[in-house]
Amino acid sequence: MSEISDPAELRELLGAPGPRAVSKERVALHPRDREWISLSPFIVVSTSDTDGNCDASPKGDPAGFVRVLDDTTIAIPERPGNRRADGYLNILSNPHVGVLFLIPRRGETLRVNGRAKLVRDAPYFDDMIVKGHRPILAIEVEIEQIFFHCAKAFLRSNLWKPEKWEDNDLPPHAHLVKELQPNTEESVEQLEHYYSEVYEKLLYNT
């Protein structure tokens, strides 16, 4: 194994970024950024604590669920989840976050990096109601860096091309839970019922 140990060695291997890659960074939202955010139903929020322990959390809602507060601030609503709060605990100790905005069938992604804070309530929560439910809380992100990322990863992976998807023999989620968490009290049959009949009905209920 030949490990890369310093920036100069890495840069020698990768080469220098091209002019467009260098100049695409912005510090405020362009109207096209706003449009992209309004069309995105799925994001990934990355965080780390002060010790460098990382978390990447997917979040989804109807397209446009992330609210633009102004040219340098966005707000991400929180819905009922597993209550682990890994990313939120990270934010409390280290406010730096990265957010990746995806749009189905688009290969590009919008990347936002900035400083986050957790908000328990705000007037704009009323504009984030889905199926009668206000957010539990919101992440406000003060944008420090924003840019579009190219489509190469999506082209290489064929992510949006069903005809290219590989078949797999992975068991259903209920079976995975029972296999990986053998102390789970519910039977496989009970877990199957929960994930097939109950789970979706509780998306916005605590």
C-alpha positions in Angstrom: 0.0 0.0 0.0 1.3 3.5 -0.9 -0.4 6.1 1.3 -0.7 9.7 0.3 0.6 11.8 3.2 0.8 15.4 2.2 -1.0 18.0 0.1 1.9 18.3 -2.4 1.8 14.6 -3.1 -1.9 14.7 -3.6 -1.8 17.6 -5.9 1.0 16.0 -8.0 -1.2 12.9 -8.4 -4.5 14.8 -9.2 -3.1 17.8 -11.0 -4.3 21.4 -10.7 -8.1 22.2 -11.0 -9.2 23.9 -14.2 -10.2 27.5 -14.3 -13.9 26.8 -14.3 -13.6 24.5 -11.3 -11.8 27.2 -9.4 -14.0 30.1 -10.4 -17.4 28.4 -9.9 -17.6 29.0 -6.1 -20.0 31.7 -4.9 -20.9 33.0 -1.4 -24.5 34.0 -2.1 -27.5 32.4 -3.9 -28.0 33.1 -7.6 -31.5 32.9 -8.9 -30.6 29.6 -10.5 -29.6 28.3 -7.1 -32.9 29.3 -5.7 -34.7 27.5 -8.6 -32.7 24.4 -8.1 -33.5 24.3 -4.3 -37.2 24.8 -5.1 -37.1 21.7 -7.3 -35.1 19.5 -5.0 -37.0 16.9 -3.0 -33.9 15.2 -1.5 -30.7 16.4 0.2 -27.8 15.0 2.2 -26.6 16.9 5.2 -23.0 16.2 6.3 -21.7 17.1 9.8 -18.9 16.3 12.2 -18.2 16.9 15.8 -15.1 18.5 17.3 -13.3 15.2 17.3 -14.0 14.6 13.6 -16.7 11.9 14.0 -18.8 12.3 10.9 -22.4 11.9 9.9 -24.2 12.1 6.6 -28.0 12.3 6.9 -30.5 12.0 4.0 -33.6 14.2 4.2 -36.5 14.3 1.9 -39.9 16.0 1.5 -42.0 17.5 -1.3 -39.8 19.5 -3.7 -38.8 22.8 -2.4 -39.0 21.8 1.3 -35.7 23.6 2.0 -36.7 27.2 2.5 -34.5 30.1 1.2 -34.6 32.8 3.9 -32.4 35.3 2.0 -29.4 35.3 -0.4 -27.1 33.7 2.2 -29.4 31.7 4.4 -31.4 28.5 4.0 -33.5 26.5 6.5 -33.9 22.7 6.5 -37.0 21.3 8.3 -36.8 18.2 10.6 -39.5 15.6 10.5 -40.1 12.7 12.9 -37.2 10.2 12.7 -35.3 7.7 14.8 -34.4 10.3 17.4 -30.7 9.5 17.3 -29.9 13.1 16.4 -26.4 12.3 15.4 -26.1 15.2 13.0 -27.8 17.6 15.3 -25.5 16.8 18.2 -22.6 17.4 15.8 -23.9 20.8 14.9 -24.1 21.7 18.6 -20.4 21.1 19.0 -19.2 22.1 15.5 -21.5 24.3 13.3 -19.8 23.5 10.0 -22.0 21.6 7.6 -22.2 20.5 4.0 -25.5 20.1 2.1 -26.0 18.3 -1.2 -29.2 19.0 -3.2 -30.4 16.4 -5.7 -33.1 16.6 -8.4 -34.3 13.3 -9.9 -32.9 12.5 -13.3 -30.4 15.4 -13.1 -26.7 14.5 -12.9 -25.5 17.7 -11.4 -25.8 18.5 -7.7 -25.9 21.8 -5.9 -23.4 21.9 -3.0 -23.7 24.3 -0.1 -21.2 24.6 2.7 -21.7 26.9 5.7 -22.3 27.4 9.4 -25.4 25.9 10.9 -27.6 26.5 14.0 -30.6 24.7 15.3 -33.9 26.6 15.6 -36.7 25.4 17.8 -39.4 27.6 16.2 -39.6 30.5 13.8 -42.4 32.3 11.8 -41.4 30.5 8.6 -42.2 27.1 10.2 -45.8 27.8 9.1 -44.6 27.7 5.5 -43.1 24.3 6.0 -46.2 22.5 7.1 -46.7 19.1 5.3 -49.9 17.1 5.8 -50.8 19.3 8.7 -47.5 18.9 10.5 -45.0 21.7 11.3 -41.3 20.9 11.6 -39.9 19.6 14.8 -37.0 22.0 14.4 -35.0 23.5 11.6 -31.3 23.8 10.6 -30.5 27.3 9.5 -27.4 27.4 7.4 -25.4 30.6 6.8 -23.9 30.0 3.4 -20.1 30.3 3.0 -19.6 28.5 -0.2 -22.0 27.3 -3.0 -21.5 25.8 -6.4 -22.8 23.2 -8.9 -21.0 19.9 -9.0 -20.7 18.1 -12.4 -22.6 15.0 -13.4 -19.6 12.5 -13.8 -20.5 10.5 -10.7 -24.1 10.0 -11.9 -23.0 9.1 -15.4 -20.5 6.6 -14.1 -23.0 5.0 -11.7 -26.0 5.1 -14.0 -28.0 6.2 -11.0 -31.0 7.5 -13.0 -31.0 4.7 -15.6 -33.3 1.9 -14.4 -32.3 -0.2 -17.4 -28.7 -0.2 -16.1 -29.5 -1.2 -12.6 -28.1 -4.5 -11.3 -30.4 -7.0 -9.7 -29.5 -7.9 -6.2 -30.4 -10.5 -3.6 -30.4 -8.3 -0.6 -33.2 -9.3 1.8 -36.1 -6.9 2.7 -35.4 -4.4 5.4 -37.3 -6.3 8.0 -35.0 -9.3 7.5 -31.9 -7.0 7.7 -33.1 -5.5 10.9 -33.6 -8.9 12.5 -30.2 -10.2 11.2 -28.2 -7.2 12.2 -30.0 -6.5 15.5 -30.8 -10.0 16.8 -32.0 -8.6 20.1 -34.9 -6.9 18.4 -38.1 -8.0 20.3 -40.4 -8.0 17.2 -40.5 -11.1 15.0 -39.7 -10.9 11.3 -43.4 -11.1 10.6 -44.1 -8.1 12.9 -41.3 -6.1 11.4 -42.6 -6.9 7.9 -46.1 -5.7 8.8 -44.6 -2.5 10.3 -42.5 -1.6 7.3 -45.1 -2.5 4.8 -48.3 -1.3 6.4 -47.5 1.2 9.2 -44.2 2.9 8.4 -45.4 5.2 5.6 -48.4 6.3 7.6 -46.1 7.6 10.4 -43.9 9.8 8.1 -45.1 13.0 9.7 -46.3 11.7 13.1 -44.0 11.7 16.1 
